[in-house]
Structure formats: structure tokens, C-alpha cells
Amino acid sequence: MSHPFPTAPEPSTQASCPRHPGIEATGICQRCGNFICDTCRRRGRDGRSYCEPCLSKALPALASRTDRFWAHLVDSAIVFVPTLLFLVIPIITARSFRAGEGEEQDLDIFLPLSLFFAFVVPVTLQLVVMARTGQSLGKRWRGIRVVRMNGQPISLVRLALLRNLLPVWLSQVTCVFGLIDTFFIFRDDHRCLHDHLADTQVIKVESDEPLRPY
């Protein structure tokens, strides 16, 4: 005897891709939230999956190699020019005037102190500005900014240790790190080796407003 009510087919619990209804979805776009199949899936440089229309909208444009070069040049000058001046001027003065023994002792104290402050003050200024806005003075001039790969602001610890001190130490130890670090900029993602170490990227921005409320 047949059942009085025909059995309805089980509803499918698997979503399909809106652009390809006959294909099973394998993920979700991290920007619009739509289901996407393997054909539509695009992997962003942040490691997330996007549909093709959202890929260019979700991720800001990368900073150009030219902008990064000029920003680095300005930032280097801000740090090293004062250091060089405070190192050279006292030496020239001492040689010109042939100071007495007591004045030479004063110079021995003044020179390390002046050199210390000439280096520490610009570096501290750059770190404070970078921690607040993601932009050094050179990067602010060029309209570019350092952020994490997920788009979040970079922390001061990560900025100081992983993006600056660690590369400097590796350059001193290996001698070739600096050269390899520079050549990495010619990859498609425009990320230097120190960017990979710190999980950062440099992007174009329209504003130099702080990334944090303080």
C-alpha cells in the first residue's frame, strides 16, 4: 500500500555560488559575505578570500616603489643628518681652537651626550608618529602608510622590534640581509623582507589621520 502523502525531497543544505548556481560554494567573500565557488574565489594579499568584484575594493592600493624609496631617503636623512652634524661640529671646533686640558675633558663629555640626543630624539619622534598614524615623516609626505596584512594598525613593539631592530641586527650578522631585503621590493606585492618579518604592508592613503584615538 502506498503512502497517502508523497515524501518531499530533502532540502539541500549546501549553498551554491550566486554567479554559478549549478556549482557548490566553497567559501564566503570576506567583504560582501556572498558565497563563492572555487572559480570565483580570489585570494587577497592579506590571505583572505574575496569574490572578484570585492577584491580591488577590499584592499587599498599598494605604495609604489618610488614612493617607498623617497620616503626611506627622507626618513634616513631625518635620523642621520643631525647625528652627523653633532659628531663633526665638536671635532672641527676642538681642532680649530685647540682647547685647554679642562675644555678637552668637557668636550669628551659633551660629544657622547650630543651624539646620543642627536640620534635618539629623531628616532623617538619617528617611532611615536609611526605608532600613532602608521606614517613616518617621509611616508606622510609621500601619502603612504604601514599597516598589518589584515589592515589593522601596527603596534609599537612590532614596529620597533620586528620591522626595525631585527632587520638591523640581521644585516650586521649576515652582511647580505640588507641586499636581499632591498631586492624583495621588486616582487609583485611590493613587500620588503622586513615587511614579511613584521607581517606588514605599505599602502597608499588619502589621509594622514591617526589610526588610533589617542
QUIPESUL-V446081 format. One record per residue. N is the residue number from 1. BURIAL is # if it has 9 or more other ideal C-beta (glycine too) atoms within 8 Angstrom, else .. Layout:
BEGIN
N&BURIAL, N&BURIAL
END
This chain:
BEGIN
1&., 2&., 3&., 4&., 5&., 6&., 7&., 8&., 9&., 10&., 11&., 12&., 13&., 14&., 15&., 16&#, 17&#, 18&., 19&., 20&#, 21&., 22&., 23&#, 24&., 25&#, 26&., 27&., 28&#, 29&#, 30&#, 31&#, 32&., 33&., 34&., 35&#, 36&#, 37&#, 38&., 39&., 40&#, 41&#, 42&#, 43&., 44&#, 45&., 46&., 47&., 48&#, 49&#, 50&#, 51&#, 52&., 53&., 54&#, 55&#, 56&., 57&., 58&#, 59&#, 60&., 61&., 62&#, 63&#, 64&., 65&., 66&., 67&#, 68&#, 69&., 70&#, 71&#, 72&#, 73&#, 74&#, 75&#, 76&., 77&., 78&#, 79&#, 80&., 81&., 82&#, 83&#, 84&., 85&#, 86&#, 87&#, 88&., 89&., 90&#, 91&#, 92&., 93&., 94&#, 95&., 96&., 97&., 98&., 99&., 100&., 101&., 102&., 103&., 104&#, 105&., 106&#, 107&#, 108&., 109&., 110&#, 111&#, 112&., 113&., 114&#, 115&#, 116&., 117&#, 118&#, 119&#, 120&., 121&#, 122&#, 123&#, 124&., 125&#, 126&#, 127&#, 128&., 129&#, 130&#, 131&#, 132&#, 133&#, 134&#, 135&#, 136&#, 137&#, 138&#, 139&#, 140&#, 141&#, 142&#, 143&#, 144&#, 145&#, 146&#, 147&#, 148&#, 149&#, 150&., 151&., 152&., 153&., 154&#, 155&., 156&., 157&., 158&#, 159&#, 160&#, 161&#, 162&#, 163&#, 164&#, 165&., 166&#, 167&#, 168&., 169&., 170&#, 171&#, 172&., 173&., 174&., 175&., 176&., 177&#, 178&., 179&., 180&#, 181&#, 182&., 183&., 184&#, 185&#, 186&., 187&., 188&., 189&., 190&#, 191&#, 192&#, 193&#, 194&#, 195&#, 196&#, 197&#, 198&#, 199&#, 200&#, 201&#, 202&#, 203&#, 204&#, 205&#, 206&., 207&., 208&., 209&., 210&., 211&#, 212&., 213&., 214&.
END
